[in-house]
Amino acid sequence: FANRFEHPAGGYKKIFETCDELSEPLPTTITGRIPSFLKGCLLRLGPGLFEIGDEPFYHLFDGQAIIHKFDFKNGQVAYFRKFVRTDSYVRAITEKRVVITEFGTCAYPDPCKNIFSRFFSYFKGVEVTDNCLVNIYPIGEDFYATTETNYITKVNTDTLETLKKVDMCNYVNINGLTAHPHIEKDGTVYNIGNCMGKGATLAYNIVRIPPTQKDKSDPIEKSKVVVQFPSAERFKPSYVHSFGMSQNYFVFVETPVKINLLKFLSAWSIRGSNYMDCFESNETQGTLFHIAKKDPGEYIDHKFKGAAIGLFHHINTYEDQGFIVFDLCAWKGFEFVYNYLWLANLRANWDEVKKAAMIAPQPEVRRYVIPLDIYKEEQGKNLVSLPYTTATAVMHADGTIWLEPEVLFSGPRQAFEFPQINYKMYGSKNYTYAYALGLNHFIPDRICKLNVKTKETWVWQEPDSYPSEPLYVQNPDGADEDDGVLLTIVAAPGSQRPAYLLILNAKDLSEVARAEVECSIPVTFHGMYKS
């Protein structure tokens, strides 16, 4: 990671600009050769509309969802994109204003309504956003674009048309679900969300959605809660963005970043308020680590604890010799990283961007290890006996087990984020390689590879080029864990063609091919390769 790029020209500002959807797919200009095993398509989600009329969206997670698609066919690549027709988008376009409150942008009442009808619309309760700008994943034979609320949106991956909005509250007890499910080989989907537990306390439920049904019925109708994790604070659940799953266990990391539910409910009914207003940090809790058996679901009541971290993405989780090993993209401390992702911060000049990142939480790739066999008499000694890690777990007098991580990668203000692995072959298994988007003071400017066993790193980087999360696709003829390619969308604002799909060799991050498009492509968060 020696090559630290600077961005004084501020080209990164372009990835936070509105784009138009396309009426038909565009051809691309190809350099290099597209691998013959790429026959499907790359689907990516992100914000595409950053303002409505003269009303801006304020946060990175507010822009209206657009779905991007790169189609591979006979060595050629076509690019297509469409806005998802969510209620949030359709009503905003129709009324030419922000109608539904987004993550960091308040919707104000319709100025045309009088005070009484405004009061009654408040009384009816909060309209939760269905702006599915975060990810897309399969459930049964269908594909859903998602955010982190209770709404998911079914889309047609061929035409990119929006099919229907689904409210997960109709099927399971959850207030929302993450955009990071785990999907097993047979198509079973596991996800987590906070919920009302017993006796009016908050809790977290793991939900299981079965694979395609023989009778062709919708698998969502057969969704079930498999296990419940308790919440450390009664009315303040932690923000949860992803979770870990090994072959037999779930791992849930309860961070100090809390959603103040009472504030959430009262703020919305009284004045213009948004989701970001309802987050707060518990400065004394530290981080709590929970585990549960997967099948049958059973919470294991040990108190695992560690220093405060913020967490969005689990990298991988596996069992080895009586231990659960889980690797995380951590952010040190209890402050909420989303506080630094306001669009005004991200669109600032380079010196300002750097200044903000100086005071923000620092990123670190960490490995934690949880022992499965715990005996009271082992107080004070390290319970982790795996030979290849320095991570420790020590039982204290009060019965809590304190976890100290092994640091796999750390660079000041250089984050290894939006991690991906060879999930099909090595998800929930002892693995060697992780791939990620490198954030330089929160600005994405490189693709990284990490050997989690030796800590060796590889980097792809070009000046004034802003890539996205790299997705791994295995070469069907390859045997090795990293015998495949990475797919990433790169914005290159200064170039003749301002964006391209980049294909890298996963072994050494050398370029295999690129497919350039004639239009700009804004930031994308997550997505999938559909074979």
C-alpha positions as CSV (number, residue, x, y, z in Angstrom):
1,F,0.0,0.0,0.0
2,A,3.0,2.2,-0.4
3,N,1.5,4.1,-3.3
4,R,-0.6,6.7,-1.6
5,F,-2.4,8.7,-4.3
6,E,-3.5,12.3,-3.7
7,H,-6.6,13.8,-5.4
8,P,-6.1,17.5,-5.5
9,A,-8.1,17.8,-8.7
10,G,-11.2,16.5,-6.8
11,G,-12.3,14.1,-9.6
12,Y,-14.0,12.0,-7.0
13,K,-16.8,14.6,-6.7
14,K,-18.2,13.3,-10.0
15,I,-19.2,10.0,-8.4
16,F,-21.7,11.9,-6.3
17,E,-23.6,13.4,-9.3
18,T,-27.0,12.6,-10.7
19,C,-27.1,10.4,-13.8
20,D,-29.9,9.7,-16.3
21,E,-31.3,6.3,-16.9
22,L,-30.9,4.7,-20.3
23,S,-33.7,3.8,-22.7
24,E,-31.6,0.9,-24.2
25,P,-28.3,-0.8,-23.5
26,L,-25.1,1.0,-24.7
27,P,-22.2,-0.8,-26.4
28,T,-18.8,-0.6,-24.8
29,T,-15.3,-0.2,-26.1
30,I,-13.2,-3.2,-25.1
31,T,-9.4,-3.3,-24.4
32,G,-7.9,-6.8,-23.7
33,R,-10.0,-10.0,-23.9
34,I,-13.1,-10.7,-22.0
35,P,-12.7,-14.2,-20.3
36,S,-14.9,-16.7,-22.1
37,F,-16.4,-18.0,-18.8
38,L,-18.0,-14.6,-18.2
39,K,-21.5,-15.3,-19.8
40,G,-23.9,-13.7,-17.3
41,C,-24.1,-10.1,-16.0
42,L,-22.8,-7.9,-13.3
43,L,-25.6,-6.1,-11.3
44,R,-24.8,-3.1,-9.1
45,L,-26.9,-0.8,-6.9
46,G,-26.3,2.7,-5.8
47,P,-27.7,6.2,-5.7
48,G,-28.4,7.8,-9.1
49,L,-30.5,10.9,-8.3
50,F,-28.9,13.3,-5.8
51,E,-31.6,16.0,-5.8
52,I,-35.2,16.5,-6.7
53,G,-35.9,19.9,-8.3
54,D,-34.1,22.3,-6.0
55,E,-34.3,20.0,-3.0
56,P,-31.0,18.2,-2.3
57,F,-30.4,14.8,-0.7
58,Y,-27.9,15.3,2.1
59,H,-26.4,11.9,2.9
60,L,-24.5,9.3,0.8
61,F,-27.4,6.8,1.5
62,D,-30.2,9.1,0.4
63,G,-29.9,9.3,-3.4
64,Q,-32.6,7.4,-5.3
65,A,-31.8,3.8,-6.2
66,I,-30.5,3.0,-9.7
67,I,-29.6,-0.5,-10.9
68,H,-26.6,-0.9,-13.2
69,K,-26.0,-3.9,-15.4
70,F,-23.1,-5.0,-17.5
71,D,-24.1,-7.9,-19.8
72,F,-21.4,-10.4,-21.1
73,K,-22.2,-12.0,-24.4
74,N,-19.8,-13.6,-27.0
75,G,-16.8,-11.6,-25.8
76,Q,-18.8,-8.3,-26.0
77,V,-20.2,-6.2,-23.1
78,A,-23.3,-4.0,-23.0
79,Y,-24.1,-1.5,-20.3
80,F,-27.6,-0.6,-19.1
81,R,-29.2,1.2,-16.1
82,K,-32.7,2.1,-14.8
83,F,-34.0,3.8,-11.7
84,V,-35.9,1.4,-9.4
85,R,-39.6,2.5,-9.4
86,T,-39.8,2.6,-5.6
87,D,-42.6,4.5,-3.9
88,S,-39.9,6.9,-2.7
89,Y,-38.8,7.6,-6.3
90,V,-42.1,7.6,-8.1
91,R,-43.7,10.0,-5.6
92,A,-40.7,12.3,-5.6
93,I,-40.7,12.5,-9.4
94,T,-44.5,13.0,-9.4
95,E,-44.6,15.8,-6.7
96,K,-41.1,17.2,-7.7
97,R,-40.0,17.2,-4.0
98,V,-38.7,14.8,-1.4
99,V,-41.8,13.0,-0.2
100,I,-40.5,10.2,1.9
101,T,-37.8,10.8,4.5
102,E,-34.5,9.2,3.6
103,F,-31.5,8.2,5.8
104,G,-30.2,11.7,6.2
105,T,-32.8,13.9,4.5
106,C,-36.2,14.9,6.0
107,A,-39.3,15.1,3.9
108,Y,-41.3,18.1,4.9
109,P,-45.1,18.1,4.8
110,D,-46.8,19.0,1.6
111,P,-46.9,22.8,1.7
112,C,-50.3,22.7,0.0
113,K,-52.0,20.9,2.8
114,N,-53.5,22.8,5.8
115,I,-52.4,22.3,9.4
116,F,-55.2,19.8,10.2
117,S,-54.5,17.4,7.3
118,R,-50.8,17.7,8.1
119,F,-51.5,16.8,11.7
120,F,-53.5,13.7,10.7
121,S,-50.9,12.5,8.3
122,Y,-48.4,12.6,11.2
123,F,-50.9,10.8,13.3
124,K,-51.0,7.9,10.9
125,G,-47.4,7.2,11.6
126,V,-44.1,7.3,9.8
127,E,-43.7,6.3,6.1
128,V,-40.6,4.2,6.0
129,T,-38.4,4.5,2.9
130,D,-38.2,1.7,0.3
131,N,-35.3,3.3,-1.5
132,C,-33.4,0.1,-2.2
133,L,-30.0,1.5,-3.1
134,V,-27.7,-0.9,-1.2
135,N,-27.6,-4.4,-2.7
136,I,-29.4,-7.0,-4.9
137,Y,-29.7,-10.7,-4.1
138,P,-31.7,-13.8,-5.1
139,I,-34.6,-15.3,-3.1
140,G,-35.8,-18.5,-4.8
141,E,-36.0,-17.7,-8.5
142,D,-36.4,-14.0,-7.9
143,F,-34.1,-11.1,-7.4
144,Y,-34.6,-8.3,-4.9
145,A,-33.0,-4.9,-4.6
146,T,-32.6,-3.9,-0.9
147,T,-31.9,-1.3,1.6
148,E,-32.0,-1.8,5.4
149,T,-35.7,-1.2,6.1
150,N,-38.6,-3.8,6.1
151,Y,-39.2,-3.2,2.4
152,I,-37.4,-5.1,-0.4
153,T,-38.2,-4.6,-4.1
154,K,-38.5,-7.4,-6.7
155,V,-36.8,-6.5,-10.0
156,N,-36.5,-8.2,-13.4
157,T,-32.8,-8.6,-14.0
158,D,-33.2,-8.8,-17.8
159,T,-35.2,-5.6,-18.4
160,L,-34.4,-3.9,-15.0
161,E,-38.1,-3.3,-14.6
162,T,-39.5,-2.9,-11.1
163,L,-42.0,-5.7,-10.3
164,K,-43.2,-5.3,-6.7
165,K,-42.6,-4.0,-3.3
166,V,-42.6,-6.6,-0.5
167,D,-43.0,-5.7,3.2
168,M,-41.1,-8.3,5.2
169,C,-43.1,-7.4,8.4
170,N,-46.0,-9.3,6.9
171,Y,-44.0,-12.5,7.2
172,V,-41.6,-12.3,10.2
173,N,-41.2,-10.3,13.4
174,I,-38.5,-7.8,12.3
175,N,-38.3,-4.0,12.0
176,G,-35.8,-4.2,9.1
177,L,-33.3,-6.6,7.5
178,T,-29.7,-6.0,6.5
179,A,-28.6,-5.8,2.8
180,H,-26.0,-8.5,3.6
181,P,-27.7,-11.9,3.8
182,H,-25.8,-15.2,3.8
183,I,-26.9,-17.5,1.0
184,E,-26.2,-21.2,1.1
185,K,-25.4,-23.4,-1.9
186,D,-29.1,-24.6,-2.1
187,G,-30.4,-21.1,-2.1
188,T,-31.4,-20.8,1.6
189,V,-31.1,-17.2,2.7
190,Y,-30.3,-16.1,6.2
191,N,-30.5,-12.5,7.4
192,I,-30.7,-10.5,10.6
193,G,-32.8,-7.5,11.8
194,N,-33.9,-5.9,15.1
195,C,-37.3,-6.7,16.4
196,M,-39.5,-6.5,19.5
197,G,-38.5,-9.2,21.8
198,K,-40.3,-10.6,24.9
199,G,-41.7,-8.1,27.5
200,A,-41.4,-5.0,25.3
201,T,-37.6,-5.2,25.0
202,L,-35.7,-5.0,21.8
203,A,-33.9,-8.0,20.4
204,Y,-32.3,-9.2,17.1
205,N,-33.8,-12.0,15.0
206,I,-32.1,-14.2,12.5
207,V,-34.5,-15.0,9.7
208,R,-34.3,-18.0,7.4
209,I,-35.9,-17.9,3.9
210,P,-36.0,-21.3,2.2
211,P,-34.8,-22.0,-1.3
212,T,-37.1,-22.4,-4.4
213,Q,-40.2,-24.3,-3.5
214,K,-41.2,-27.4,-5.5
215,D,-44.8,-26.1,-5.8
216,K,-43.5,-22.8,-7.2
217,S,-44.9,-20.9,-4.2
218,D,-43.0,-17.8,-3.0
219,P,-40.3,-18.8,-0.5
220,I,-40.8,-15.5,1.4
221,E,-44.1,-16.8,2.6
222,K,-42.3,-19.6,4.4
223,S,-39.8,-17.2,6.1
224,K,-39.1,-18.1,9.8
225,V,-37.2,-16.7,12.7
226,V,-34.6,-19.3,13.7
227,V,-32.9,-17.7,16.7
228,Q,-33.0,-14.5,18.7
229,F,-30.1,-12.5,20.2
230,P,-30.8,-10.3,23.2
231,S,-30.2,-6.5,23.1
232,A,-27.8,-4.9,25.7
233,E,-30.1,-1.9,26.1
234,R,-33.8,-2.3,26.3
235,F,-34.9,0.6,24.0
236,K,-31.7,1.1,22.1
237,P,-30.8,-1.7,19.6
238,S,-27.4,-1.5,18.0
239,Y,-27.1,-0.6,14.4
240,V,-26.5,-3.9,12.5
241,H,-25.2,-4.0,8.9
242,S,-24.1,-7.6,8.5
243,F,-23.4,-10.7,10.5
244,G,-21.2,-13.8,10.4
245,M,-22.1,-17.4,9.6
246,S,-19.9,-20.4,9.9
247,Q,-21.1,-24.0,9.0
248,N,-22.8,-24.4,12.4
249,Y,-23.0,-21.0,14.1
250,F,-24.1,-17.4,13.7
251,V,-21.9,-14.6,15.0
252,F,-23.5,-11.2,15.8
253,V,-21.4,-8.3,16.8
254,E,-23.3,-5.7,19.0
255,T,-21.5,-2.4,18.6
256,P,-21.8,0.8,20.7
257,V,-23.6,2.6,17.8
258,K,-27.3,2.6,18.9
259,I,-30.6,3.5,17.5
260,N,-32.5,5.5,20.1
261,L,-36.0,4.1,19.5
262,L,-37.9,6.6,21.7
263,K,-36.1,9.5,20.0
264,F,-36.9,7.8,16.7
265,L,-40.6,7.6,17.3
266,S,-41.1,11.0,19.0
267,A,-38.8,12.9,16.7
268,W,-40.7,11.8,13.6
269,S,-44.1,12.8,14.9
270,I,-43.1,16.2,16.2
271,R,-40.7,17.8,13.7
272,G,-38.8,17.2,10.5
273,S,-36.3,14.5,11.5
274,N,-34.5,11.7,9.8
275,Y,-32.8,8.3,10.6
276,M,-29.4,9.9,11.2
277,D,-30.8,12.0,14.0
278,C,-31.7,8.9,16.0
279,F,-28.2,7.4,16.2
280,E,-26.2,7.8,19.4
281,S,-23.1,6.1,20.8
282,N,-22.9,4.3,24.1
283,E,-19.4,5.4,25.2
284,T,-19.0,2.8,28.0
285,Q,-20.5,-0.4,26.5
286,G,-17.5,-1.5,24.4
287,T,-18.4,-4.3,21.9
288,L,-20.4,-7.4,22.7
289,F,-20.0,-10.6,20.7
290,H,-22.8,-13.1,20.5
291,I,-22.9,-16.6,19.1
292,A,-25.8,-19.0,18.4
293,K,-26.2,-22.5,17.1
294,K,-27.6,-22.5,13.6
295,D,-29.6,-25.7,13.4
296,P,-31.6,-25.9,15.5
297,G,-31.2,-22.3,16.4
298,E,-30.0,-21.8,20.0
299,Y,-28.5,-18.7,21.7
300,I,-25.3,-19.6,23.6
301,D,-25.3,-17.4,26.7
302,H,-21.6,-16.5,27.2
303,K,-20.5,-12.9,27.7
304,F,-17.9,-12.1,25.0
305,K,-16.6,-8.6,25.1
306,G,-14.0,-6.3,23.5
307,A,-13.0,-2.7,23.0
308,A,-15.4,-0.4,21.1
309,I,-15.5,-0.8,17.3
310,G,-17.8,0.3,14.6
311,L,-18.6,-2.4,12.1
312,F,-20.3,-2.7,8.7
313,H,-18.8,-5.7,7.0
314,H,-17.9,-9.1,8.1
315,I,-15.4,-10.7,5.7
316,N,-15.7,-14.4,6.6
317,T,-16.4,-16.7,9.5
318,Y,-15.3,-20.3,10.0
319,E,-14.8,-23.0,12.7
320,D,-11.5,-24.6,13.4
321,Q,-10.6,-27.1,16.2
322,G,-13.3,-25.9,18.6
323,F,-13.0,-22.2,17.8
324,I,-14.9,-19.7,15.7
325,V,-12.6,-17.5,13.7
326,F,-14.2,-14.3,12.2
327,D,-12.6,-11.5,10.3
328,L,-14.0,-8.0,10.2
329,C,-13.5,-4.6,8.6
330,A,-13.5,-2.7,11.9
331,W,-13.5,1.0,12.7
332,K,-11.8,1.8,16.0
333,G,-13.9,3.6,18.8
334,F,-17.5,4.2,19.4
335,E,-18.2,7.0,17.0
336,F,-20.6,6.3,14.0
337,V,-18.7,6.4,10.7
338,Y,-21.8,7.5,8.9
339,N,-21.3,10.9,10.5
340,Y,-18.5,11.4,8.0
341,L,-20.5,10.3,4.9
342,W,-22.6,13.5,4.4
343,L,-22.4,14.4,0.7
344,A,-21.1,17.9,1.6
345,N,-18.1,16.2,3.3
346,L,-17.5,13.8,0.3
347,R,-17.8,16.6,-2.3
348,A,-15.4,18.9,-0.4
349,N,-11.9,19.8,-1.8
350,W,-9.2,17.2,-1.2
351,D,-7.6,19.1,1.8
352,E,-11.0,19.3,3.5
353,V,-11.7,15.6,2.9
354,K,-8.3,14.7,4.4
355,K,-8.9,17.0,7.4
356,A,-12.3,15.3,8.2
357,A,-10.8,11.8,7.9
358,M,-8.1,12.8,10.4
359,I,-10.6,13.0,13.3
360,A,-12.8,10.1,12.1
361,P,-12.6,6.6,13.5
362,Q,-9.6,4.6,12.1
363,P,-10.1,1.5,9.9
364,E,-8.5,-1.9,10.6
365,V,-9.0,-5.4,9.4
366,R,-9.2,-7.6,12.5
367,R,-9.4,-11.3,13.2
368,Y,-11.3,-12.3,16.4
369,V,-11.5,-15.8,17.8
370,I,-14.2,-17.2,20.1
371,P,-13.6,-20.5,22.0
372,L,-16.6,-22.9,22.0
373,D,-15.5,-24.9,25.0
374,I,-15.4,-22.7,28.1
375,Y,-14.8,-23.8,31.7
376,K,-15.0,-21.5,34.7
377,E,-11.7,-22.6,36.2
378,E,-9.7,-21.2,33.3
379,Q,-9.9,-17.7,34.5
380,G,-7.1,-15.3,33.6
381,K,-5.5,-17.4,30.8
382,N,-5.8,-17.2,27.1
383,L,-8.3,-19.7,25.9
384,V,-7.3,-19.5,22.2
385,S,-4.8,-22.3,21.3
386,L,-4.9,-22.0,17.5
387,P,-1.3,-21.9,16.4
388,Y,-1.7,-19.4,13.5
389,T,-3.3,-16.4,15.3
390,T,-2.3,-14.0,18.0
391,A,-6.0,-13.2,18.7
392,T,-6.8,-14.0,22.4
393,A,-9.9,-14.7,24.6
394,V,-9.4,-14.3,28.4
395,M,-12.0,-15.1,31.1
396,H,-12.3,-12.4,33.7
397,A,-13.5,-12.9,37.3
398,D,-17.0,-11.8,36.5
399,G,-17.3,-14.5,33.8
400,T,-17.0,-12.2,30.8
401,I,-14.5,-13.3,28.2
402,W,-12.4,-10.5,26.8
403,L,-11.5,-10.7,23.1
404,E,-8.4,-9.1,21.7
405,P,-8.1,-9.2,17.9
406,E,-5.2,-10.0,15.6
407,V,-4.7,-7.1,13.2
408,L,-4.6,-8.4,9.6
409,F,-4.2,-5.0,8.0
410,S,-3.9,-1.4,9.2
411,G,-3.0,1.8,7.4
412,P,-3.8,5.3,8.7
413,R,-7.0,6.6,7.0
414,Q,-6.6,3.8,4.4
415,A,-9.5,1.4,4.7
416,F,-9.8,-2.1,3.4
417,E,-13.6,-2.0,2.9
418,F,-16.5,-3.5,1.0
419,P,-14.8,-6.9,1.3
420,Q,-15.4,-9.9,-0.9
421,I,-14.1,-13.4,-1.0
422,N,-14.5,-16.5,-3.2
423,Y,-17.8,-17.0,-1.4
424,K,-19.1,-19.9,-3.4
425,M,-16.1,-22.1,-2.5
426,Y,-14.8,-20.6,0.7
427,G,-17.7,-18.9,2.5
428,S,-17.9,-20.2,6.1
429,K,-14.6,-22.1,5.5
430,N,-10.9,-21.6,6.4
431,Y,-9.8,-19.3,3.6
432,T,-6.7,-17.4,2.5
433,Y,-7.7,-14.4,0.3
434,A,-9.9,-11.3,0.8
435,Y,-10.5,-8.6,-1.8
436,A,-11.7,-5.1,-1.1
437,L,-12.2,-1.5,-2.2
438,G,-9.4,0.7,-0.8
439,L,-10.8,3.9,0.8
440,N,-8.2,6.8,1.0
441,H,-9.7,9.2,3.5
442,F,-13.1,7.8,2.6
443,I,-12.5,8.3,-1.2
444,P,-12.4,4.9,-3.1
445,D,-9.2,4.9,-5.1
446,R,-7.9,1.4,-5.4
447,I,-8.6,-2.3,-5.4
448,C,-6.8,-4.4,-2.8
449,K,-6.1,-8.1,-2.1
450,L,-5.1,-9.4,1.3
451,N,-3.7,-12.8,2.2
452,V,-5.2,-13.2,5.7
453,K,-2.7,-15.9,6.6
454,T,0.6,-14.1,5.7
455,K,-0.8,-10.5,5.6
456,E,0.7,-10.0,2.1
457,T,-1.1,-7.3,0.0
458,W,-1.6,-6.5,-3.6
459,V,-3.0,-3.3,-5.1
460,W,-4.5,-2.1,-8.4
461,Q,-4.6,1.7,-8.7
462,E,-4.5,4.4,-11.4
463,P,-4.5,8.2,-11.1
464,D,-7.8,9.9,-10.9
465,S,-9.7,6.6,-11.1
466,Y,-12.4,5.7,-8.6
467,P,-13.4,2.0,-8.5
468,S,-16.2,0.2,-6.7
469,E,-16.5,-3.0,-4.6
470,P,-14.7,-5.8,-6.5
471,L,-16.8,-8.9,-7.0
472,Y,-15.0,-12.3,-7.4
473,V,-16.0,-14.7,-10.2
474,Q,-14.3,-18.2,-10.2
475,N,-12.8,-19.5,-13.4
476,P,-14.8,-22.8,-13.7
477,D,-11.6,-24.6,-14.9
478,G,-9.5,-23.2,-12.0
479,A,-8.8,-25.2,-8.8
480,D,-7.1,-22.5,-6.7
481,E,-9.0,-20.2,-4.3
482,D,-7.9,-17.2,-6.3
483,D,-8.2,-18.7,-9.8
484,G,-10.7,-16.2,-11.1
485,V,-11.3,-12.6,-11.9
486,L,-12.5,-9.5,-10.0
487,L,-15.2,-7.2,-11.6
488,T,-15.3,-3.5,-10.6
489,I,-16.8,-0.4,-12.1
490,V,-14.3,2.4,-12.3
491,A,-15.2,6.1,-12.7
492,A,-12.5,8.0,-14.6
493,P,-13.9,11.5,-14.8
494,G,-11.0,13.1,-16.7
495,S,-10.9,10.5,-19.5
496,Q,-12.4,10.5,-22.9
497,R,-14.8,7.8,-21.8
498,P,-15.7,8.6,-18.2
499,A,-16.4,5.1,-16.8
500,Y,-15.5,1.5,-17.4
501,L,-16.0,-2.1,-16.2
502,L,-12.5,-3.4,-15.2
503,I,-11.7,-7.1,-15.1
504,L,-8.6,-8.0,-13.0
505,N,-6.8,-11.3,-12.5
506,A,-7.5,-12.2,-8.9
507,K,-4.1,-13.8,-8.5
508,D,-2.0,-10.6,-8.9
509,L,-4.6,-7.8,-9.7
510,S,-3.2,-7.4,-13.2
511,E,-5.6,-6.1,-15.8
512,V,-7.3,-8.7,-18.0
513,A,-9.7,-6.3,-19.8
514,R,-11.8,-3.2,-19.6
515,A,-15.1,-2.2,-21.2
516,E,-15.4,1.5,-21.5
517,V,-18.7,3.4,-21.7
518,E,-19.5,6.8,-23.1
519,C,-21.4,8.0,-20.0
520,S,-20.5,8.7,-16.3
521,I,-21.4,6.1,-13.7
522,P,-22.0,7.3,-10.1
523,V,-20.9,5.5,-6.9
524,T,-22.3,2.0,-6.4
525,F,-22.3,0.1,-3.1
526,H,-23.0,-3.6,-3.6
527,G,-24.1,-6.1,-6.2
528,M,-23.8,-9.6,-7.6
529,Y,-22.5,-11.5,-10.6
530,K,-25.5,-13.5,-12.1
531,S,-24.1,-16.4,-14.1
